[in-house]
């Protein structure tokens, strides 16, 4: 196996690991917020009001603050749909 193949394989594994962490985190966070919102109905309104403060931490051309906010909006929309 060449270094390029090893590097590619390692990069693919890192990307997969990051995706797995993201999915697990999203699942746990979604469940936690859903649980808390049952006891505190105003929680989703409060979170929605804070979306405008979100920003992308990237410091290159990939930075897209609005994309981060849109992910949060979709997340909240899903939570509201489950009510």
Secondary structure, DSSP 8 states (H G I E B T S, - for coil): --HHHHHHHHHHHHHHHHHHHHHHHHHHHHHHHHHHHHH-TTHHHHHHHHGGG------STT--HHHHHHHHHHHHHHHHHT-
